[in-house]
């Protein structure tokens, strides 16, 4: 990894940490409208394509 790539990665990691800190603090609320077990990923994909979902969709393990 070049120095430039390393610097970009460090910046990205820092920004991700800042984002997760804000979400964890409760300042930003992320609504999850539906969840699917990972084993049902094909159904989740079909539902997304068919517009049967709204908002955020999460696959769980």
HTML snippet that shows the backbone in 3Dmol.js (N, CA, C, O; Angstrom):
<script src="https://3Dmol.org/build/3Dmol-min.js"></script>
<div id="view" style="width:600px;height:400px;position:relative"></div>
<script>
const pdb = `
ATOM      1  N   UNK A   1       0.853  -1.171   0.000  1.00  0.00           N
ATOM      2  CA  UNK A   1       0.000   0.000   0.000  1.00  0.00           C
ATOM      3  C   UNK A   1       0.895   1.229   0.000  1.00  0.00           C
ATOM      4  O   UNK A   1       1.824   1.336   0.801  1.00  0.00           O
ATOM      5  N   UNK A   2       0.605   2.156  -0.908  1.00  0.00           N
ATOM      6  CA  UNK A   2       1.414   3.366  -0.978  1.00  0.00           C
ATOM      7  C   UNK A   2       1.040   4.311   0.157  1.00  0.00           C
ATOM      8  O   UNK A   2       0.013   4.142   0.814  1.00  0.00           O
ATOM      9  N   UNK A   3       1.893   5.307   0.374  1.00  0.00           N
ATOM     10  CA  UNK A   3       1.613   6.293   1.433  1.00  0.00           C
ATOM     11  C   UNK A   3       0.291   7.006   1.185  1.00  0.00           C
ATOM     12  O   UNK A   3      -0.473   7.268   2.114  1.00  0.00           O
ATOM     13  N   UNK A   4       0.035   7.315  -0.082  1.00  0.00           N
ATOM     14  CA  UNK A   4      -1.204   8.004  -0.437  1.00  0.00           C
ATOM     15  C   UNK A   4      -2.425   7.145  -0.092  1.00  0.00           C
ATOM     16  O   UNK A   4      -3.414   7.642   0.447  1.00  0.00           O
ATOM     17  N   UNK A   5      -2.341   5.845  -0.413  1.00  0.00           N
ATOM     18  CA  UNK A   5      -3.447   4.944  -0.092  1.00  0.00           C
ATOM     19  C   UNK A   5      -3.601   4.810   1.419  1.00  0.00           C
ATOM     20  O   UNK A   5      -4.722   4.769   1.927  1.00  0.00           O
ATOM     21  N   UNK A   6      -2.490   4.743   2.134  1.00  0.00           N
ATOM     22  CA  UNK A   6      -2.544   4.641   3.587  1.00  0.00           C
ATOM     23  C   UNK A   6      -3.197   5.864   4.213  1.00  0.00           C
ATOM     24  O   UNK A   6      -3.981   5.747   5.155  1.00  0.00           O
ATOM     25  N   UNK A   7      -2.867   7.045   3.678  1.00  0.00           N
ATOM     26  CA  UNK A   7      -3.467   8.283   4.194  1.00  0.00           C
ATOM     27  C   UNK A   7      -4.965   8.310   3.910  1.00  0.00           C
ATOM     28  O   UNK A   7      -5.756   8.730   4.754  1.00  0.00           O
ATOM     29  N   UNK A   8      -5.351   7.859   2.711  1.00  0.00           N
ATOM     30  CA  UNK A   8      -6.775   7.824   2.371  1.00  0.00           C
ATOM     31  C   UNK A   8      -7.518   6.859   3.290  1.00  0.00           C
ATOM     32  O   UNK A   8      -8.622   7.153   3.749  1.00  0.00           O
ATOM     33  N   UNK A   9      -6.907   5.708   3.554  1.00  0.00           N
ATOM     34  CA  UNK A   9      -7.536   4.727   4.440  1.00  0.00           C
ATOM     35  C   UNK A   9      -7.681   5.288   5.842  1.00  0.00           C
ATOM     36  O   UNK A   9      -8.732   5.131   6.463  1.00  0.00           O
ATOM     37  N   UNK A  10      -6.639   5.943   6.351  1.00  0.00           N
ATOM     38  CA  UNK A  10      -6.706   6.535   7.694  1.00  0.00           C
ATOM     39  C   UNK A  10      -7.812   7.575   7.770  1.00  0.00           C
ATOM     40  O   UNK A  10      -8.539   7.633   8.761  1.00  0.00           O
ATOM     41  N   UNK A  11      -7.947   8.390   6.742  1.00  0.00           N
ATOM     42  CA  UNK A  11      -9.003   9.404   6.717  1.00  0.00           C
ATOM     43  C   UNK A  11     -10.376   8.741   6.688  1.00  0.00           C
ATOM     44  O   UNK A  11     -11.295   9.179   7.381  1.00  0.00           O
ATOM     45  N   UNK A  12     -10.515   7.694   5.893  1.00  0.00           N
ATOM     46  CA  UNK A  12     -11.793   6.992   5.804  1.00  0.00           C
ATOM     47  C   UNK A  12     -12.155   6.349   7.145  1.00  0.00           C
ATOM     48  O   UNK A  12     -13.305   6.421   7.578  1.00  0.00           O
ATOM     49  N   UNK A  13     -11.183   5.727   7.795  1.00  0.00           N
ATOM     50  CA  UNK A  13     -11.428   5.095   9.093  1.00  0.00           C
ATOM     51  C   UNK A  13     -11.833   6.152  10.117  1.00  0.00           C
ATOM     52  O   UNK A  13     -12.741   5.923  10.916  1.00  0.00           O
ATOM     53  N   UNK A  14     -11.173   7.297  10.098  1.00  0.00           N
ATOM     54  CA  UNK A  14     -11.503   8.376  11.036  1.00  0.00           C
ATOM     55  C   UNK A  14     -12.924   8.891  10.790  1.00  0.00           C
ATOM     56  O   UNK A  14     -13.671   9.132  11.738  1.00  0.00           O
ATOM     57  N   UNK A  15     -13.294   9.058   9.524  1.00  0.00           N
ATOM     58  CA  UNK A  15     -14.649   9.535   9.202  1.00  0.00           C
ATOM     59  C   UNK A  15     -15.697   8.504   9.597  1.00  0.00           C
ATOM     60  O   UNK A  15     -16.758   8.867  10.106  1.00  0.00           O
ATOM     61  N   UNK A  16     -15.417   7.227   9.371  1.00  0.00           N
ATOM     62  CA  UNK A  16     -16.360   6.172   9.753  1.00  0.00           C
ATOM     63  C   UNK A  16     -16.555   6.159  11.262  1.00  0.00           C
ATOM     64  O   UNK A  16     -17.680   6.021  11.743  1.00  0.00           O
ATOM     65  N   UNK A  17     -15.459   6.302  12.015  1.00  0.00           N
ATOM     66  CA  UNK A  17     -15.558   6.341  13.473  1.00  0.00           C
ATOM     67  C   UNK A  17     -16.413   7.518  13.919  1.00  0.00           C
ATOM     68  O   UNK A  17     -17.252   7.385  14.810  1.00  0.00           O
ATOM     69  N   UNK A  18     -16.196   8.671  13.294  1.00  0.00           N
ATOM     70  CA  UNK A  18     -16.987   9.858  13.642  1.00  0.00           C
ATOM     71  C   UNK A  18     -18.468   9.620  13.361  1.00  0.00           C
ATOM     72  O   UNK A  18     -19.320   9.976  14.175  1.00  0.00           O
ATOM     73  N   UNK A  19     -18.775   9.023  12.217  1.00  0.00           N
ATOM     74  CA  UNK A  19     -20.167   8.726  11.869  1.00  0.00           C
ATOM     75  C   UNK A  19     -20.792   7.778  12.887  1.00  0.00           C
ATOM     76  O   UNK A  19     -21.888   8.038  13.383  1.00  0.00           O
ATOM     77  N   UNK A  20     -20.099   6.671  13.204  1.00  0.00           N
ATOM     78  CA  UNK A  20     -20.646   5.713  14.154  1.00  0.00           C
ATOM     79  C   UNK A  20     -20.791   6.321  15.542  1.00  0.00           C
ATOM     80  O   UNK A  20     -21.728   5.975  16.263  1.00  0.00           O
ATOM     81  N   UNK A  21     -19.895   7.213  15.934  1.00  0.00           N
ATOM     82  CA  UNK A  21     -20.018   7.900  17.222  1.00  0.00           C
ATOM     83  C   UNK A  21     -21.278   8.755  17.263  1.00  0.00           C
ATOM     84  O   UNK A  21     -21.984   8.773  18.272  1.00  0.00           O
ATOM     85  N   UNK A  22     -21.566   9.467  16.167  1.00  0.00           N
ATOM     86  CA  UNK A  22     -22.771  10.307  16.097  1.00  0.00           C
ATOM     87  C   UNK A  22     -24.024   9.439  16.168  1.00  0.00           C
ATOM     88  O   UNK A  22     -24.963   9.765  16.894  1.00  0.00           O
ATOM     89  N   UNK A  23     -24.046   8.337  15.421  1.00  0.00           N
ATOM     90  CA  UNK A  23     -25.207   7.441  15.448  1.00  0.00           C
ATOM     91  C   UNK A  23     -25.380   6.858  16.846  1.00  0.00           C
ATOM     92  O   UNK A  23     -26.490   6.821  17.379  1.00  0.00           O
ATOM     93  N   UNK A  24     -24.272   6.401  17.437  1.00  0.00           N
ATOM     94  CA  UNK A  24     -24.346   5.796  18.768  1.00  0.00           C
ATOM     95  C   UNK A  24     -24.814   6.801  19.822  1.00  0.00           C
ATOM     96  O   UNK A  24     -25.463   6.413  20.793  1.00  0.00           O
ATOM     97  N   UNK A  25     -24.497   8.075  19.648  1.00  0.00           N
ATOM     98  CA  UNK A  25     -24.902   9.098  20.612  1.00  0.00           C
ATOM     99  C   UNK A  25     -26.407   9.357  20.570  1.00  0.00           C
ATOM    100  O   UNK A  25     -26.972   9.924  21.505  1.00  0.00           O
ATOM    101  N   UNK A  26     -27.054   8.936  19.477  1.00  0.00           N
ATOM    102  CA  UNK A  26     -28.490   9.163  19.343  1.00  0.00           C
ATOM    103  C   UNK A  26     -28.823  10.430  18.574  1.00  0.00           C
ATOM    104  O   UNK A  26     -29.997  10.719  18.345  1.00  0.00           O
ATOM    105  N   UNK A  27     -27.808  11.195  18.169  1.00  0.00           N
ATOM    106  CA  UNK A  27     -28.042  12.427  17.421  1.00  0.00           C
ATOM    107  C   UNK A  27     -28.654  12.137  16.050  1.00  0.00           C
ATOM    108  O   UNK A  27     -29.379  12.966  15.499  1.00  0.00           O
ATOM    109  N   UNK A  28     -28.360  10.968  15.512  1.00  0.00           N
ATOM    110  CA  UNK A  28     -28.922  10.535  14.243  1.00  0.00           C
ATOM    111  C   UNK A  28     -29.591   9.192  14.480  1.00  0.00           C
ATOM    112  O   UNK A  28     -28.999   8.295  15.080  1.00  0.00           O
ATOM    113  N   UNK A  29     -30.817   9.052  14.013  1.00  0.00           N
ATOM    114  CA  UNK A  29     -31.559   7.813  14.185  1.00  0.00           C
ATOM    115  C   UNK A  29     -31.695   7.128  12.840  1.00  0.00           C
ATOM    116  O   UNK A  29     -32.161   7.736  11.876  1.00  0.00           O
ATOM    117  N   UNK A  30     -31.296   5.876  12.764  1.00  0.00           N
ATOM    118  CA  UNK A  30     -31.434   5.100  11.541  1.00  0.00           C
ATOM    119  C   UNK A  30     -32.568   4.106  11.750  1.00  0.00           C
ATOM    120  O   UNK A  30     -32.489   3.214  12.595  1.00  0.00           O
ATOM    121  N   UNK A  31     -33.614   4.279  10.966  1.00  0.00           N
ATOM    122  CA  UNK A  31     -34.770   3.385  11.057  1.00  0.00           C
ATOM    123  C   UNK A  31     -34.555   2.183  10.146  1.00  0.00           C
ATOM    124  O   UNK A  31     -34.271   2.335   8.957  1.00  0.00           O
ATOM    125  N   UNK A  32     -34.693   1.004  10.707  1.00  0.00           N
ATOM    126  CA  UNK A  32     -34.593  -0.237   9.938  1.00  0.00           C
ATOM    127  C   UNK A  32     -36.002  -0.770   9.784  1.00  0.00           C
ATOM    128  O   UNK A  32     -36.641  -1.156  10.763  1.00  0.00           O
ATOM    129  N   UNK A  33     -36.480  -0.789   8.558  1.00  0.00           N
ATOM    130  CA  UNK A  33     -37.874  -1.160   8.316  1.00  0.00           C
ATOM    131  C   UNK A  33     -38.096  -2.656   8.169  1.00  0.00           C
ATOM    132  O   UNK A  33     -39.195  -3.148   8.422  1.00  0.00           O
ATOM    133  N   UNK A  34     -37.063  -3.383   7.761  1.00  0.00           N
ATOM    134  CA  UNK A  34     -37.194  -4.829   7.654  1.00  0.00           C
ATOM    135  C   UNK A  34     -35.826  -5.474   7.762  1.00  0.00           C
ATOM    136  O   UNK A  34     -34.802  -4.889   7.408  1.00  0.00           O
ATOM    137  N   UNK A  35     -35.844  -6.700   8.264  1.00  0.00           N
ATOM    138  CA  UNK A  35     -34.616  -7.489   8.361  1.00  0.00           C
ATOM    139  C   UNK A  35     -34.881  -8.859   7.749  1.00  0.00           C
ATOM    140  O   UNK A  35     -36.001  -9.369   7.767  1.00  0.00           O
ATOM    141  N   UNK A  36     -33.821  -9.432   7.212  1.00  0.00           N
ATOM    142  CA  UNK A  36     -33.884 -10.777   6.644  1.00  0.00           C
ATOM    143  C   UNK A  36     -32.691 -11.554   7.179  1.00  0.00           C
ATOM    144  O   UNK A  36     -31.588 -11.011   7.250  1.00  0.00           O
ATOM    145  N   UNK A  37     -32.885 -12.810   7.556  1.00  0.00           N
ATOM    146  CA  UNK A  37     -31.722 -13.640   7.886  1.00  0.00           C
ATOM    147  C   UNK A  37     -30.875 -13.817   6.628  1.00  0.00           C
ATOM    148  O   UNK A  37     -31.406 -13.847   5.518  1.00  0.00           O
ATOM    149  N   UNK A  38     -29.579 -13.931   6.800  1.00  0.00           N
ATOM    150  CA  UNK A  38     -28.677 -14.063   5.661  1.00  0.00           C
ATOM    151  C   UNK A  38     -29.075 -15.228   4.751  1.00  0.00           C
ATOM    152  O   UNK A  38     -28.896 -15.158   3.536  1.00  0.00           O
ATOM    153  N   UNK A  39     -29.617 -16.297   5.343  1.00  0.00           N
ATOM    154  CA  UNK A  39     -30.026 -17.451   4.536  1.00  0.00           C
ATOM    155  C   UNK A  39     -31.157 -17.095   3.567  1.00  0.00           C
ATOM    156  O   UNK A  39     -31.386 -17.825   2.602  1.00  0.00           O
ATOM    157  N   UNK A  40     -31.870 -15.985   3.806  1.00  0.00           N
ATOM    158  CA  UNK A  40     -32.970 -15.548   2.942  1.00  0.00           C
ATOM    159  C   UNK A  40     -32.568 -14.390   2.035  1.00  0.00           C
ATOM    160  O   UNK A  40     -33.414 -13.597   1.622  1.00  0.00           O
ATOM    161  N   UNK A  41     -31.273 -14.294   1.724  1.00  0.00           N
ATOM    162  CA  UNK A  41     -30.796 -13.177   0.917  1.00  0.00           C
ATOM    163  C   UNK A  41     -31.472 -13.130  -0.451  1.00  0.00           C
ATOM    164  O   UNK A  41     -31.719 -12.042  -0.970  1.00  0.00           O
ATOM    165  N   UNK A  42     -31.773 -14.274  -1.042  1.00  0.00           N
ATOM    166  CA  UNK A  42     -32.440 -14.281  -2.350  1.00  0.00           C
ATOM    167  C   UNK A  42     -33.833 -13.661  -2.246  1.00  0.00           C
ATOM    168  O   UNK A  42     -34.235 -12.898  -3.125  1.00  0.00           O
ATOM    169  N   UNK A  43     -34.573 -13.981  -1.181  1.00  0.00           N
ATOM    170  CA  UNK A  43     -35.902 -13.390  -0.970  1.00  0.00           C
ATOM    171  C   UNK A  43     -35.780 -11.885  -0.748  1.00  0.00           C
ATOM    172  O   UNK A  43     -36.571 -11.107  -1.281  1.00  0.00           O
ATOM    173  N   UNK A  44     -34.788 -11.479   0.039  1.00  0.00           N
ATOM    174  CA  UNK A  44     -34.578 -10.051   0.281  1.00  0.00           C
ATOM    175  C   UNK A  44     -34.318  -9.332  -1.042  1.00  0.00           C
ATOM    176  O   UNK A  44     -34.855  -8.250  -1.282  1.00  0.00           O
ATOM    177  N   UNK A  45     -33.505  -9.929  -1.886  1.00  0.00           N
ATOM    178  CA  UNK A  45     -33.186  -9.324  -3.176  1.00  0.00           C
ATOM    179  C   UNK A  45     -34.433  -9.220  -4.046  1.00  0.00           C
ATOM    180  O   UNK A  45     -34.670  -8.191  -4.678  1.00  0.00           O
ATOM    181  N   UNK A  46     -35.225 -10.280  -4.076  1.00  0.00           N
ATOM    182  CA  UNK A  46     -36.475 -10.243  -4.858  1.00  0.00           C
ATOM    183  C   UNK A  46     -37.413  -9.164  -4.328  1.00  0.00           C
ATOM    184  O   UNK A  46     -38.012  -8.422  -5.108  1.00  0.00           O
ATOM    185  N   UNK A  47     -37.543  -9.074  -3.002  1.00  0.00           N
ATOM    186  CA  UNK A  47     -38.426  -8.062  -2.412  1.00  0.00           C
ATOM    187  C   UNK A  47     -37.943  -6.655  -2.733  1.00  0.00           C
ATOM    188  O   UNK A  47     -38.752  -5.774  -3.023  1.00  0.00           O
ATOM    189  N   UNK A  48     -36.625  -6.433  -2.683  1.00  0.00           N
ATOM    190  CA  UNK A  48     -36.080  -5.120  -3.035  1.00  0.00           C
ATOM    191  C   UNK A  48     -36.378  -4.786  -4.501  1.00  0.00           C
ATOM    192  O   UNK A  48     -36.806  -3.676  -4.815  1.00  0.00           O
ATOM    193  N   UNK A  49     -36.150  -5.748  -5.385  1.00  0.00           N
ATOM    194  CA  UNK A  49     -36.410  -5.521  -6.811  1.00  0.00           C
ATOM    195  C   UNK A  49     -37.880  -5.252  -7.085  1.00  0.00           C
ATOM    196  O   UNK A  49     -38.213  -4.461  -7.967  1.00  0.00           O
ATOM    197  N   UNK A  50     -38.766  -5.908  -6.332  1.00  0.00           N
ATOM    198  CA  UNK A  50     -40.211  -5.769  -6.537  1.00  0.00           C
ATOM    199  C   UNK A  50     -40.795  -4.574  -5.781  1.00  0.00           C
ATOM    200  O   UNK A  50     -42.011  -4.381  -5.760  1.00  0.00           O
ATOM    201  N   UNK A  51     -39.932  -3.782  -5.169  1.00  0.00           N
ATOM    202  CA  UNK A  51     -40.365  -2.596  -4.386  1.00  0.00           C
ATOM    203  C   UNK A  51     -41.312  -2.980  -3.242  1.00  0.00           C
ATOM    204  O   UNK A  51     -42.231  -2.231  -2.911  1.00  0.00           O
ATOM    205  N   UNK A  52     -41.081  -4.146  -2.645  1.00  0.00           N
ATOM    206  CA  UNK A  52     -41.888  -4.591  -1.510  1.00  0.00           C
ATOM    207  C   UNK A  52     -41.292  -4.133  -0.183  1.00  0.00           C
ATOM    208  O   UNK A  52     -41.812  -4.471   0.880  1.00  0.00           O
ATOM    209  N   UNK A  53     -40.215  -3.373  -0.239  1.00  0.00           N
ATOM    210  CA  UNK A  53     -39.564  -2.878   0.969  1.00  0.00           C
ATOM    211  C   UNK A  53     -39.577  -1.361   0.961  1.00  0.00           C
ATOM    212  O   UNK A  53     -39.725  -0.727  -0.084  1.00  0.00           O
ATOM    213  N   UNK A  54     -39.420  -0.794   2.142  1.00  0.00           N
ATOM    214  CA  UNK A  54     -39.284   0.659   2.257  1.00  0.00           C
ATOM    215  C   UNK A  54     -38.154   0.948   3.213  1.00  0.00           C
ATOM    216  O   UNK A  54     -37.890   0.160   4.121  1.00  0.00           O
ATOM    217  N   UNK A  55     -37.490   2.055   3.025  1.00  0.00           N
ATOM    218  CA  UNK A  55     -36.429   2.449   3.938  1.00  0.00           C
ATOM    219  C   UNK A  55     -35.266   1.468   3.946  1.00  0.00           C
ATOM    220  O   UNK A  55     -34.944   0.843   2.935  1.00  0.00           O
ATOM    221  N   UNK A  56     -34.652   1.352   5.103  1.00  0.00           N
ATOM    222  CA  UNK A  56     -33.452   0.509   5.252  1.00  0.00           C
ATOM    223  C   UNK A  56     -33.808  -0.950   5.420  1.00  0.00           C
ATOM    224  O   UNK A  56     -34.765  -1.301   6.110  1.00  0.00           O
ATOM    225  N   UNK A  57     -33.018  -1.800   4.773  1.00  0.00           N
ATOM    226  CA  UNK A  57     -33.154  -3.240   4.879  1.00  0.00           C
ATOM    227  C   UNK A  57     -31.831  -3.794   5.383  1.00  0.00           C
ATOM    228  O   UNK A  57     -30.771  -3.403   4.894  1.00  0.00           O
ATOM    229  N   UNK A  58     -31.879  -4.699   6.355  1.00  0.00           N
ATOM    230  CA  UNK A  58     -30.664  -5.255   6.933  1.00  0.00           C
ATOM    231  C   UNK A  58     -30.699  -6.760   6.851  1.00  0.00           C
ATOM    232  O   UNK A  58     -31.718  -7.389   7.133  1.00  0.00           O
ATOM    233  N   UNK A  59     -29.560  -7.339   6.455  1.00  0.00           N
ATOM    234  CA  UNK A  59     -29.384  -8.800   6.509  1.00  0.00           C
ATOM    235  C   UNK A  59     -28.750  -9.130   7.851  1.00  0.00           C
ATOM    236  O   UNK A  59     -27.771  -8.500   8.251  1.00  0.00           O
ATOM    237  N   UNK A  60     -29.303 -10.113   8.545  1.00  0.00           N
ATOM    238  CA  UNK A  60     -28.768 -10.498   9.860  1.00  0.00           C
ATOM    239  C   UNK A  60     -28.066 -11.843   9.769  1.00  0.00           C
ATOM    240  O   UNK A  60     -28.410 -12.692   8.947  1.00  0.00           O
ATOM    241  N   UNK A  61     -27.076 -12.014  10.629  1.00  0.00           N
ATOM    242  CA  UNK A  61     -26.359 -13.295  10.668  1.00  0.00           C
ATOM    243  C   UNK A  61     -26.605 -13.986  11.979  1.00  0.00           C
ATOM    244  O   UNK A  61     -26.088 -15.079  12.206  1.00  0.00           O
TER     245      UNK A  61
END
`;
const viewer = $3Dmol.createViewer("view");
viewer.addModel(pdb, "pdb");
viewer.setStyle({}, {cartoon: {color: "spectrum"}});
viewer.zoomTo();
viewer.render();
</script>
